[in-house]
Structures are given as structure tokens and as C-alpha cells.
Amino acid sequence: MSDTRRRVKVYTLNEDRQWDDRGTGHVSSTYVEELKGMSLLVRAESDGSLLLESKINPNTAYQKQQDTLIVWSEAENYDLALSFQEKAGCDEIWEKICQVQGKDPSVEVTQDLIDESEEERFEEMPETSHLIDLPTCELNKLEEIADLVTSVLSSPIRREKLALALENEGYIKKLLQLFQACENLENTEGLHHLYEIIRGILFLNKATLFEVMFSDECIMDVVGCLEYDPALAQPKRHREFLTKTAKFKEVIPITDSELRQKIHQTYRVQYIQDIILPTPSVFEENFLSTLTSFIFFNKVEIVSMLQEDEKFLSEVFAQLTDEATDDDKRRELVNFFKEFCAFSQTLQPQNRDAFFKTLAKLGILPALEIVMGMDDLQVRSAATDIFSYLVEFSPSMVREFVMQEAQQSDDDILLINVVIEQMICDTDPELGGAVQLMGLLRTLIDPENMLATTNKTEKSEFLNFFYNHCMHVLTAPLLTNTSEDKCEKDFFLKHYRYSWSFVCTPSHSHSHSTPSSSISQDNIVGSNKNNTICPDNYQTAQLLALILELLTFCVEHHTYHIKNYIMNKDLLRRVLVLMNSKHTFLALCALRFMRRIIGLKDEFYNRYITKGNLFEPVINALLDNGTRYNLLNSAVIELFEFIRVEDIKSLTAHIVENFYKALESIEYVQTFKGLKTKYEQEKDRQNQKLNSVPSILRSNRFRRDAKALEEDEEMWFNEDEEEEGKVVVAPAEKSKPEDDFPDNYEKFMETKKAKESEDKENLPKRTSPGGFKFTFSHSASAANGTNSKSVVAQTPPATSNGSSSKTTNLATSVTATKGSLVGLVDYPDDEEEDEEEETSPRKRPRLGS
């Protein structure tokens, strides 16, 4: 299997008449029992799997092309091709095929291509009819020859017979000699006939004829014949373009004459197909399939030959990165690489992999870094195209390069930062280049195509690098265009100060860290959108929209990296400044960014939004939009509807408490009334939950801080009727989850922190680190609510029937401090709670002192 003579690529022709690469392997011819005959087998060189199993059918027409190709059709619209690495291997397999079909290996095609109806029509004709008699090649016979060529195009078998006759008699060269005579004689009629003849011969779709017509000796005369289209008043000047206008530039002299000839031929044939020949009709689309294949395989050969010439490529890279190279030369070198990469798309995946690895080894990425920073627009555009080929092929290769580069270079000259700067500085009013570069950046930062191995995780490494070294470059235009010196102050800016060091801080007393929650709703309604048009330049707005699109992608895919960045830079507040833009598409981009954040339903983000009062600019935009029914209106309402449907409690409470008065007049949708309903339902639920908590825990007069809450909770749930005396409870032993208590206790804790210093002398004595000592006794005075020197709970002795809890009142008293009484009294509903306490499954054993 290591024999390179039998190494082949397998191709199939798709519906678009383009060749698809099916893989590389080694071909053999052997008898296959299942197929009952000799067959061609191709096994993949990578894993030995079967790429092709095709029986050599005695009636199938096999064609040998360009010494290394064998092409045939197995069924209607299913064409196959084997491209051999070496001519010797192609000859061996061709001999096997001819042997099965009983043909001479010297032929280029083993069978006539016929369809069923024509096979029936011609099977009874005598043997002498196998050849078409061509008229003698003379000027007065041109019309007859043209009629003959045109008449056979509708018949596959007659096309084959005519092609064979043209090939055997060297007829094409004779026709081209007549063309020269007609031009010299200015014989317009003869030139028109020659146009029909040469066009018809091209439509015969025969590779053997193409090799003659596209040889150096004949191709310019073929182009000359195709200039004289009878439908045109004046002939085209294709030869003049190919010889004078289209200049072949050798950026580095090509010493291989075969390679140079192949490049010339491919360009000219491509020109014939794309420019000279008319677009084929639906009935003619298959006529030029072999011409397409001819160009395709030529390109494969060119790329392979260039890739194997390491001296040539090394010289190209040396000149591309040499500072002494002048701009014109560098432009030619970049354009060469652009075309080279475009040709490489014809390679099969394994060869394309080797191709790009060769370019990377020679230094294509550092070279791109240089040329992408040049002033020449054409050079930058070509470099961007090359970069797109590299990113599309292997984003990991590009990521690995930039991370290695970061260890040796400043952030300003990193390749990704150069790309970002090119995106930001795009001079195109429509930002065509910026859109392309944004797509490439998106591919590079997409975790879906990042690799994870046992040794390292590309995702974490690259994202750490990107957020440390590149994100500030990407967001710079956004932060600059939303700073306060760019926009006039409005109500939003007056009340909330920016916290970024690079933005001028306004002279007002409100702190960003403590936003007021008691904003007048009337002020919001009176906001004026025209006060903060930011930015007003259409091109800048487009750029900011692109940046926001990329940041929105980050929110969806980068989790904690983007979360840290947003909160550290207070980025959402800056983005929402753009809600005031006169460009609605930009305001929508800002809103979409916030919508993605809320869509994550992350409480960190929710707290950030509520504490920063970041709904205000969104609601201002909704109210400023008035009664207009447009995309902005729908998008804002969808945002609040999402919060309502998903029942995001913290955001619902914030919106209702701060903005409902301004929104309650909006009745064409039920979203805001629905939010109010959700809010009230949750409030009722919390009140019910609060009422279900034991009374001793409901009293805010006993709350000092979080630790006291936990210790009192432990005291209650660790009560045991069977034992009296002292109890020590460690705060670490929580008998009830914190979630069982309402959020209102946070308020109790905060209000009591101010009294901590006053209450320290009255706290229970600690018996151990983190534990408090509580004394239980039968105190009549405590039951009556009088003061004592300690915290006392009256607990009766346990009885055999356990009924004492139903008739005993629990009383506690707390030492009065500084003349104020702080006591807890008996509650009539404690009887039921005490009964529940006896049977509570959450009750834990009491720890005795």
C-alpha cells in the first residue's frame, strides 16, 4: 500500500458540475465475488476503509485524460474520476480496464458514449458507419464543416464519432491554419463559420481535443476564432487583452518551465470559460463539464508544484517581510499569496492541511501582521482575504500563534489587535471590510471550535489572553463614544455617576454605588431624547453596532470572562447610553445586549442591573417612543414580557417598585399589569411565609445580626422537653436552611448593626468560639414580662402524655439597655407552634453544657 504509483484521489461530480474530493487511497484491480467480475477498489490510506468499489463493466466508457486521470460514468449524472499521483500507476490501471473490455491500451476512450435509444437505432447499422467522414479542410468547405459540427451536438454517439475523427486526422490544426488565412484575407464569412466550428468542438466535451486546442501552439488561435461571433457587429479583442493588458507577473522568477506553462494555460482556459463562451443554457450545461474538470485538475497540479518548491516559497516570504521591499513589490507578493490560497481550495483536505502548515512554518502570520498595517487599501484587502482562508481552515493555528506572540510583543502589535484596529478604522462607508473582520474575530473567539486536551484547555487559555490583551481595544470606540464629554447630560447622567477612571466625573453628589431608589416617576416621563444623541455619525453608529454584536456573542458564549468584564467596567451602563441614539438600529443593538444578559437569568447580573438602576434608560426610551408601534417598542415590551413569563422575582420587584407609576398607563399590552400581579403574588407569598415562622423569630427587636439570627434559630429548634438546663449551640450546626426565612430579615440585620456597640455588654456569654450560652428556668417573673439579668425561657417538665406544650406559655426577657425596654412577650398562637415543635422532623439533639 506504500507504492506511490497506485496512490490516487477519488472524485465525484456533484449536481453543480463541480468535482468533490472523496479522499486519498491506493487503487487495485481484483475479482470481487459479490460483483461477479473484475473491479476497481480504492482503500483509504488513513484507515484502510473502502473509498470505492466499482465493477469494470464491459460496456462502460472509460476515458484517460492528461496521462494521470481516468474518468467514467457509473449511472446517469454520477461521474467518477481517479487522479493518480504518478503516470505509471495510471497506465497500469488503464491496461487492466482495457484488458477486461478487450481494447488496445493505446486508446484514450474505451467505448462510444451512447444512450439507449441511439444504441437501438445504430446497433443494426453496418460496421462502416462507425466513422464520420469529414469534408476536406478548405475555405469553400467551412460552411459544410460548421453544419456538420452543429448537427452532431444533440447526439452523444455522433459527438463521440466526430471527436474521434477530429483527433485522428489532426483536423483542429488544419482548421486553425484556415483561420489565419481568413484573417489575412479579411474573409468575414469564413471567420463566422470558424467561430461556429470551434465553439461546437468545445461543446464536444472531449479532454483529448482540449489538450490539442489549449496547447501553447494553438490556444491563441482558438481565442481568435471565438472573437468572431456572428451576433456581434464588431469582433471582440480577446487576444489583445490576453497578450497586452493581462500581464503575467512573476513575483519571484519561476524556473520550472512546466509550471510556468501550466499557469499560463490555466489562466487562458479560465478566461475562455468565464469571459468568451456564453453562459450555457439548461440544455448545454453538461457540454462543458470536462472543461471545468480540466481547469480544476490544472489548479491542483499548480498548487502541488509550488508547494513542493520550498526554495521558491522561502524567497517569496523573505521578500514579503523584508523592510527594504518597496510597496509595489509587496503588493504583488500579497496578491500572489491571495491567488495561491484561492487555488488551494481545490486541494483535498489532507493536502490542504499540509499546504497551510507549510505556509505557517514559513511565517505567513507574522507577514500578514506587517501587511495588514500598511496604508495601501488593496494590500490590506488582499491580506484580509488571506487571513480569512487561514482562520477558516484552522482557527486553532491562529490562536496558538497570537498567544505565543503575546509573550514577546506589546499588546499594540498583536495580530488580533491589528485585526481589531483594521475593523475600527475601516474607511468604507458601508464597513464591508469591518463586517468581514468581525466575522473572523467571532470565529476566533467561538468556544465551539476550541480544542480541549488532557494537557491544556484552549478555551480557558485563549479567553484569558483575549480578555487581558485584546478586549480593551475592541471596546475602546464604545467607551469613547459613550463618555460624558461626548454626550450632554440628561436626567440619567445627572443622577448616576460613571465609575471609570478614563471618563470625566460630573460634579454632583449622588454616588454610583448608592443609587437612589425613590426616583420620581414624573421625571422619567419628562426625559428628552434629543439631549443625548450619541453618536450622531452614521458610520460610527454602524461600527458600534458591530462591536455590540460581538459583545452580545460573548455574553452568550463566554460566561464568567465577559461577566467579570461587564461588571468591572460597568459596561452595560455605558451601552445603555446608546438607547438615546438617533439611529434606531443602534438603540436596538444596545437593547439586544441587555436582553441577552437578562436571558441568562443570572442573579449576579440581576443584582448588578437593579443596584445600578439600569432599567431607567430602557424605560425612558419606551416612553420617549410614545405611541409609535415600531420595532423598538416591540423589543422593549418583549424584554419585560420575558421577565414576567420567566418570573424573575428580583427584576420584577425592582421594576414595579421603581417604575410602575410611569408604566401603568400602558394598557395596549398586559405585560406591566402582569408584572404588578406577579409582584403582589410574591409579596403575599412572602407574608404567608413570614407568618409561618415562629413568633420569637418574627420579632425584629431581638435581631442584631446574621449570626444572632442563626443562633436564635438554633435555640428554638433545639428545645427539648425531656431536658432542662443550659444549652450550648454552635452556629455551624444549622438546623434549618437559610432559604426558609424571608428576605425582610436582611433589613432587620442592617438596622440593628448600628446598635451593635451598644448591645455588646448585653450579649449572652460565649462558652466557646462561635457558641452562646442560654439559660432556661421556670421563672414566673419572666412569664409576666419583667426584666431579668439573663435570657430566660420558661419550660415546664415533660409529662408522660406530652400535653404540657399545649397549656404552657413560652416567655423570654431581655436585659434593658440605656433606659429602653426590649422584651419579648407571650403570644397566643405559640401553642400550635409548640405542638409542631414536638413532632418536627428537623429537630436535632440538644447539646448540653
N, C-alpha and C positions, 0 to 999 in steps of 0.2 A: 504493500500500500504506500510505501515511501517513494515509489517510482514517479518522478515528476512528469514523465511522458504521459501518464494516464490521469494526471490531475486536471480536473475540469470544473467549470462553473455551470450550474444548471439555470436556465432562464425560461420563463413562460411569458407569453404575450397577453397582456390584460385587455380589458374592454376598450381602454383608451388608446390601444395600439402602441403601448409602451412596454418595454421589457422589464419584468420583475425578476429580481435575483432570488433564487430559491436555495442557494447555498453552494458550498465548495466540497468536492469529494473526489473519489477515484472511480473511474469507469472501467467496467469489464463487460465482455460478451460471453454469455454462458447459456446453456439449455435450462429452461425453467419448466418443471413438470406441470405446474398449475396452468401455465400459459400455453403448454404444448408446442413449444418452439424456442428457437434462439432469441435471447432478449438482451437488452442493454440494461445493466444495473449500475447505479451510482450510489456509493455509500459515503456518508458524511465523514470528513476527515476529523471532525471534532469528537464525535461519539459513536461513529460506526452505524448510525441509523440509515435507513434506506431513503434516499432522496428521490430516486427514480427507478421504476421497473417498467420497461417498455418493450413489448414484443416487436421484433423486426418483422413487420408484415410484408409479405412478398409484393403487395400492390401499393404500398405507401411510397410516396415520392420523397426521397431524402435529397437534400441539396448540400453541397460542400461549398463554403464561401470563405474567401480570404485566407485559405490554407489552414486556418485553425478553428473554423466554425462548421458545425453540422446542424442543419435546420430541417424540421419536418412538422407535419400536422397530423395529430392523432385523431382528432374529431373536428367537427365544424366549430370554427372560432376557438380552437385550442392548439396553439402553435408552441413547439418546444425548440430549444437550442442548447447545444453543448459547446462551450467555449474552452478550447484546450490551451494549456499553458505552453505546450510545445507542438510544433508541426508534426513531428514523428508520431506522437500519440494520436493525433487526428487521422493521419494516414493509416495507422493500424486499424482503428475502429472503422474507418471508411471501407477498408478492404473486407472486413468481416461483414459489413452490411451488403456490399456488392456481391460477396460470395453467396449469401443467403438468397439474394434476388437474381443471381446469375448474370451480373453485369460486369463490365470491364471497369476496374478501379480508376481508369483514366477519365471517366465521365464526371461531370460536375453535378448532374442530376440523374437519379436512378429511374424515375418514371415520369411519364407525361402527367401533368395535373389536369384531371378531368372530373367533371361531375357526373352523376348517374345518368341524367338524360342524354348527355352528349356521349357517354360511354355506349349507351344503347344505340345511338344514332350512327356511331362510327365503327362499331365492332364488326360490321359486315362489309366495310369498305376494303378494297384491295390494299396490299402492302405498299404499293407505290404512292398511296395518298399520305404517307407519314411525313413527307416533306412538302414545304411550301416553296413554290418556285418564285424567286424574287426577280422583278424586272431588272434589266441591266442598269447600272448606276450611271445615268446620263441626264443632262439637263432637261431634255424633252420628255423624260420619263418621271420627273419629280411628282407631277400630279397623280400619276398612276400609283407611285410608291406611297404617297400620302393617303390615298383612298384605301390601299391595302392595309396600312398600319391602323388606320381609324376603324376599319371594319372588323378587325380581329379582337378589339378590346372587350367586346361583350361575350367572348367565348374563351373560357380558360384553356381548353385544349388547343385552340388555334393560336392563343398567345404563346403557349409553350413551343409550338411548332415554328412560329415566326422567330422567337428568341433564339432557338437552336440554329435556324437558317442564318440569322444575322451574325451569330457568333462564328459559325463555321466558315463563312465566306469573307470575314473581315470587312463586312459591309459598312460598319459605322465609320471607319476611317475614310472609306471612299466617299461617303456622304459629306464628311467634313471638308474633303478636298473640293467637292462641288460647291460648298458654302463659300469658300474663299473665292472661287471663280465667279459666283453670283455677285459677291460684294464688289469684286473688281469691275464687273460688267454693269453694276447697279441694276441688277435684274430683280426688281421688287417682287414680281410674281413668284419667281423661284425661291426667294427668301421667305415668302409667306408659306410656301409649301414645305420648306425645310423646318420652319417653326412647328408645323403640324406633325411632321415626321419625328423630330427629336422629342417633342412633348409626348407623342404616342409611345416611343421607345422607352421613355422614363416610366410610363404607366404600365409597361410590361412587367415591371417589378422584379427584375432579374439581377441578382448580385453580380453574376459574371459579366453582364453588359455594363453595369455600373463601374466595375473595375477598369474597363476599357474607356468609358466616357469620362471618368474622373481622374484619369492619369494626367500627369503634367503635360503630356504631349497634346491631349485632346480637350481638356476641360474648358479652356478659354474659348475655343471654337464652339463648344456646346453652349456656353453662355451667350456667345454671339448669335447663334441660331435663335435662342429664346428671346432676343431683343426685338425680333421682327414679328410681333403679334399682329395678325391682320385686323384686329379690332382697334388698334391704335393708329392715330393719324401719323404720328412720328415715332420712330423706333426709340426704345429706351437706351440709355448709355451705361449698361451694367459693367461692361469691360473697362470703361474709363474709370468707373468708381473703384473696381477691384484692383486696378493697376496703378492709379494715381492718387485717388482720395484715401482709400484704405491702405494705410502703411503698416507693414509688419515691423514691429519694434522688438528687437532683441535686447531686453534689459541687460542680459548677460549673454555674450555670444554662445550660440548652441553649436557645439562641434559635431554632434551626431546628425549626419545628413538625412538619415531615415526619419528621425524625429522631426526635423525641420519640414521635410516634405509632408509628413503626416499632419502637422499643424496647418500648413497651407491648404492641404486638401480638405480637411475638416471644415475650416472657415468657409471655403468656397462652396462646398456642398450644402452647408447650413444656409448660406446666402441663397442658393438656388431654391431650397425648400421653403424658406421663410419669406423671401422677397420676390423671386421671379415667378415661381409657379403659383397659379391662382389657388385659392382655398378650395380643396376638393369637395365636391357635392357629396351627399349622403350615399350616392351610388358609387362614388370613386374613392371613398375614404380608405379602402383596403389596397388601392392601387400602389400607394407609396409606403406601405409598411416596411418593405425591405430597405427603402431609402432611410427611413427612421432608424432601422437596425444598423445600417451601415454607419451612420453618424454616431450612434450610441457606442458601438464597439470601437470606433476610432478614438473616441474620448477616453474610454477605458485604457486603451493602449498608450495614449499620450501621458495620462497621469502615472501609469506604471513606469514608463520610461523615464519621466522626470524624477519620480520618487527614487528610482534606483541610482540616479546620477547624483551622489552625495556631494561631489565637488561643485556641481552647478548650484545646488540649493545653498550650500555653505557660502558661496560667493554672493548670492543674492542677499542673504541675511547680513553678511558683513557690510555690504554697501547700504542696506536699508538702515542700519543702526549707526553708521559712520557719520559723525557730525560734519565732516567735510563734504558729504554728498549734497549736491545742490538740490533745490526744491523740485525742479523739473524731473530730474533723475529719480528722486524719491517718489514722485507722483507716479511715474511709470512702474516702479517696483511694486508699489501698493496695488496698482491696477492689475499687475501680473498676478499677484497673490490672490486678489479677488476672483479673477477668472479661473485660477488654478483650483481654488476651493469650490467654485461652482462646478467645475469638471469633476471634482472628487465625489460629488453626489451620485455619479453613475457607478461608483465602486460598490461592491458587495460589502456588508457590514464588517467582516474580518479585515478586508483590505483598507476600508475607510478608517478603521481603528488604528491600523499600522500607519496610515498616512498622517493622521492628526498627531499621533505620538511622535512621528518624525519631525513634524513642524514644531511641536512643543519642545522637543530635545534641542532643536536648532535655535530656539529662542523667539518664537512668534509672539508670545505675550509681552515680553519687555519691548519688542519692536513696536507692537501696537500702542503701548503706553506712550511712546515718543510721537508717533504719527497722529494719534488722536488729539494731541495737544497743539497741532500745527494750525496755522491761520487759514490754510487752503481748504475751502469748503469741500472740494471734490475729494481731496485726500482724506479728510475726516469722514466723509460719507462712505468711501471705499473701505476705510479701516473699520467703520461700524458694521458694514456687511460681513467683513472677515470675522470680527468678534462675534457676530450672531451665529455664524457657522460653528465656531468653537463652542459657544455656550449651548447651542442646540445639540451638538454632538456629545459633549461631556462637561456639564456644569461642575462636576466634582474636580476636574482637572483645573478649571479656572479658580475655584475656591481654594484649592491647595496652593496654587501659585500666589494668590494675594495674601494668604495667611503667612506663608514663608517670607514674602516681601515685607510684611509689616514688621518683622523682626530686624530689618536692616534699613528701612526707609522711614521718612516722616509721613504723617497722615496725608499731607497735601499732595504727594506724588504717588499715592497708592493707585493702582489701576482702577479699582471700583470708584474711588473718589474722582478720578479723571473722568470716568463714565458719567457719574452724577453731575459733575460740573458741565460736561458737554450737554447733558439733558437740560440743565438750568439755563445755559447760555445759548440755546438754540435760537437762531435768528429767523427761522421760518415762521411767518405769522400764524400758520396753522399747526406749528410744532410737530411736523411729521417726523423729524429725527428724534425729538424728545419722546414721542409715543413709542417709537421702536426701542429706544434705550430703556424706557420704563418697563417694557415687556421683558427685556433681557435681565434687568435688575430683579424683576419679580421671579423669573426662573431661578436666578442665583440664590434668592433668599427663601425659596419654597422648600419647606421641610420634607415634602413628599418625595423629592428626588435626592435627598441626602442619605448617605450610607451610614449604617451602624455596624461596627465590627466589635469583636471581643476586646480589642486593644484600645480603641478610641471611638468616640461618637462624633461624627462630623457635624451633626446638628448643633450640639452644645458648643463645640469649639468655634464653629463659624459664626453662630449667632452672637456669642460673646465678643468675637472680633468685630462683627458688623456694628453692634451697638456701642462698642467702645471707640471705634475708629472712624466709622462712616455715617452713623445716624445723624450726628450734628451737622454734617454737610448737607444731607438730604433735607433736613427740616429748617435750615437757615433761611430760605426765602419765606417760609411760612411764618417763622418767628419775627422776621424783619417786617413783613407786611402787616402784622397784627400788633406791632408795638404801639405805645401810646403817642409817640411823636409822629406816627403816620396817620392816626385817626383822631378826630375830635372826640372830646369826652361826651358821653351821654349818661343817662341815669345809671346804666350798668357799670360804667367805668368809675363814676363818682362814688359808688358805694363799695366797690371791691378793688383793692389794690393788687396789682400784679406783684408776684414774688420772685421774678427772675432778675438776676444781677445785671443783665445787659439791657434792661428796659428802665426808662426813667420812671421813678416812683412819683405819683401825684401827691400834692400836698393836702391830704385830708386825713382825718383821724381814724377812719374805720380801718381795722386790720383785716387782712385776708383770712387770718387764722380764726377770727371770730366774727363771721358774717352775721348780720342781724337777721333774725327770722321773723321780725314783725314789720316787714315792708308793707307800706301802704299799697293796696291793690290798685288804687286810683292812679298812682304814679306810673305803674306799668302800662296802663292803658294810654297814658299820655306820651309815651316814648315816640321819638321822631326818627324814622329810619334814615332820613336824609342827612342826619348829623354825623353818621359814621359809615360813609361809603368807602369800603376798604377791601380790596383795592379797586380803582376805577379803570385800570388799563386792561383791555380785553386779553391781551397776550399773557400778562401776569396772572390774570384770573384763570386762564387755561392751565398755566404751569402749576398754580396752587391746586387746581382740581386734580391734576396728575399726581402730585405729591400726596394729596389726601387719599386718592385711590390706592396708592401703595401703602400708606399708613393703615388704611382700613383692612387691607390684606394682612398686614402684620398683626392687627388686633385679632383676626380670625385664627391665625396660624402660629403665633409666637408666644402665647400665654404670658409667662412671667417676665420675659425680656421687655416686651412692649408695655406691660403693666407698670413695671418699675420706671420706665422712661416717661410714661404719661404722668405719673404721679410726681416724679422728681422735677419735671419741667412744667407741671401744671398745664399740660399740653391741650387738654380738652377745653379749658377756658380760652386759650388762645385761638383754637379752631373755631369756637362758637362766636368769636368776634366777626367771623365771615358770614354769620347769619344776617348781618347788616349790609352785605354787598348788594350793589345794584344788579349784579349778574346772578340771576336766579339759579343757574346751573351750579354756581359755586356755593351758594347757600345750601342747595340740596346735597352737595358733596359733604359739607360740614355736618349737616343733619344725619346723613348716612353714616358718617364716622361715629357719631354719638349712638345711633341706632344699633350699630354692631356691638358697641360696648355694653349697652343695656341688654342686648340679646344674649350675652353670655350669662346673665343672671348671677353675676359675681358680687358678693356682698362688699368686697373691698372697693370695687368700682362704685357700687351703690352709695356707700358711705362717703366716698370722695365727691360724688355728684351732689348729694344732699348737703354736706357741710360747706361745699363751695357755692351752693345755690345756683347750680349750673342749668337748671331748667328755665331760669329767667329769660335769657336771650332767645330761647326757643319759643316761649310763650309770647314774648314781645313780637317775634316775627309772625306768629299766628294772628295776633291781634292787629298788627300793622297791615297784614294782608286783607283784613276786613272781610267782606262777604264774597270776595272773589273765589270762585270754585276752580282751583288750578292744582298743579302737581305739588306745589309747596304746601298748600292747605291739606291735601290728602296725605302727604308724607308725615306731616306733624301729627295729624289725627291718628294715623296708623301707629305712630310711636306710642301715644298714650293708650291706644286700644290694646297694644301688645302688653303694656304694663297691667292693664285691667284684666285681660284674659289670663295672663300668666300669674296674676295675683302676687305681684312683687310688693310685699307689705311695706317695706321701708320707703320705697319710692311713692307708693300710693298715699301713705300718711303725709309725706313731705309735700306732695302736690296739693292735697286737699287742705292741709293746714295753712299753706302759704299763698295759694293761688286760686282757690275755688271761687272766691268772690268775683275775680276777674273773668272766670270761665263759665260761671253758672248761667250766663245769658246765652251761651251757645247751645241751642236746642235742636239743630238740624241733624245732630247725631246724639246718641245716648251715652257716648263714651265718658263724659265728665260726670254725668249723674251716676253712671255705673261705678266710677271711681269713688264717688262720695258714698254710695251704698256699700261698697266693699270696705271702705274705711270705717263706717259706722258698725258694720257687722263684726269687724275685727275688734273694734273698741268694746262692743258688748261682750264679745267672747273673752276679752282680757278681763273685763269687770267680773264676769262669772267665775273666771279662773281665780281672780283675786279674792272673791267671796268664799271660794272653796278652800283657801289657805287658812290654817288655824289662826284664831284671833290673836294669839300672842305674837304671831309673825306679821300680822297686818298692821300693828301699831307702829307708826313712824317715830314715836317718841323713844323707842328703845333702840333705834337703828343708829349705829355710829359709823361703821364702815363695812366693807365686804366681809372681812374676817369675822366681825361680830355677828353678821347675818348667818354665816355658816355655823358659828359656834352655838348660837341660839337655836338654830335648826336642829343641830345635833342634840342639844339639851332636851328639846321636845320629843324627838323620835327615839331617844334612848331612855325615856322614862320607863321604869319597871315597877309594877305594883308589888312584886314579891320582895323588893329590897329597898331599904331606906338608907339615908346617909349621904355621904359625899360621892360625887361622881366627877371623874376627870375625862374630858373628851378632847381628843386630838383633832385639830381642824382638817387633817389629811383624810380622816375617816368620814367621808361624805356619805350620808345615808339616803340622800335624795338628789337627783340631778338638778343642776342649776336651771335647766330649761323649764322646771316646774314652777318657777317664780316669775311674776310679771316683770316687764321692763321698768315699771314705775319704781321699783326698788333702787334703780340706779340714781333716781332723783333723790331718794331718801339718803343714800350714801353721800352724795355730793353736798347736800345741805348740812349734813352733820360733820363733815370733815373740818369745818370752821370751829366746831366746838371741841375738837379732839383734845386740844391743850387744856381746856377747862375740865374735861371729864377724866383726864388720866388718873387723878387721885382716887376716883371712884370706881375704876375698873376692878373686876374680880382679880384676886391674886393669882399669879401664874404658879402652877405646881411643877411645870416642866416646859421646855421650849415649845411654843406653839399651843399649849393647853391652858385652859382656865378651870378654876375650881368653883363649883357651885354647891351651895348648902341647901339641903331640903329638910324642913322641920314642920311640926304641927304647931303653927303659930297663929293664935287667934287674932292677934293684932294685925298680922299680915292679911288675914281673911277680911278684915274690916278696912283695909286700905291704909293703915297707919304706917309711918316710916320705921325702918329698922336699919341696922348697920350693914346688912348684907342682903344679897339677892336670895329671897326665900320662896320656896314653892311648897304649899301645903298639900301633902299626900297622905291619905288615910292608909292604914294597914290593909293588906289584901284579905279578902274574905273567901270562904270556900266556894261561894257561888259566883264570885266575880262581879257582884252587882254594885259594889261601892262606888264605882265610877259614875253611875247614873245619878247619885244623890250627893256627890261631893263637889264643891266648887273649888276651882283652882285659883289661887291668888298669889301674886308676886308683888313685891315692892322694891323700889329702887331708891337709893340714897338721894336726898335732895341736895342740889349743889347751888351755892351762892344765892340762897334765898328762894329758889324756884323749885316747886314740887314736880317731880317726874315719876309718876306711878302708873302701874297697870292695875285695872280693877277687874272684878269678876264679870264674865259675860254669860248671859243666859243660854246662848247657843252652844256653850262649851260641852254640855252634857253629851250631845250627839258626837261631837268630835272626840271626846274621851272614849266613847264606846268604840268608835272606829280605830282609835289608837291601840286598843287592846288586841284587836284582831289584825292589825296592819301587817301585811307580809313584808313590809320594808323595815320593820322594827329590828334593831340589832341588839346584841347583848350589851348590857351596861358595863362599863369598866369601873370597877371600884377603886377607891384610893387606898 
